[in-house]
Amino acid sequence: MWIYANPNPCRSEEPDCVVRAIALATGQTWDEVHWDLCVMSHAMCTMPSVNWLWEQYLFRCGFEKFLLPESCPECVTVREFTKQYPHGTYVIGTGHHAVCIRSGNYMDSWDSGDERPTYFFRKKEIKHA
């Protein structure tokens, strides 16, 4: 199910989907994620929304990356993904959009349920002894 969520402190609907998705998935504020990505991007002479850069940020936050099968690129939408993965925390990338999924709900500032993901990041579960 879609849940409206926009952690942008100004409630702006600018192209900040990467920052919004990561903030929602990690529990950090929009400001924290934005500044962290800006510092990383400055050090690497690129922009904060470059896919490989925010991928590295998610790895640092304890996420793993998975690709959807190339044999079926049109098989799943964000909405359908939530049904297939009803537990856990994810950041999905479509190539032009990023969205957070938590506990079977996709959280975004607009209903992005028809978007088609090509890869996703899953928060690693901590195993307690």
Phi, psi and omega in degrees: 000145177279134173239124177296129177208127177218092182285000177301122185298337178263003182058024178293148177250035178294173179284067181243032186300326180297312180296315179300311183298315181293319178299315180295323183283331185259344183083005176278166176281162176302317180299315180300312181295315180302311181296317179301314179294323178295318179297313178299315183293323178296316180296331183256008176056049178215188181261152183297338183266004178295131187306312184294333181287311181288338172298314178298322178297316179296322176301317178297333180271006175090027178258153174246149181258141177225143176259145172281152183303131178294337181290348185217060185292339182254012188280335188227143173252171176303316180300315180291326178302319181297330178284325180284333182232074186283352181237148176102180182238132185223153165238122182256138175245134180253356186104331178223002180210153175231141182216146178266139173234128176225128175051043176080010178239138175261132187246121185201167179276358175208163183282094182265021184298336180271356177294152183247110181288149174247339178207164176209158177245136179241134176293127178293138177274137178273124179270126177264138181283000000 
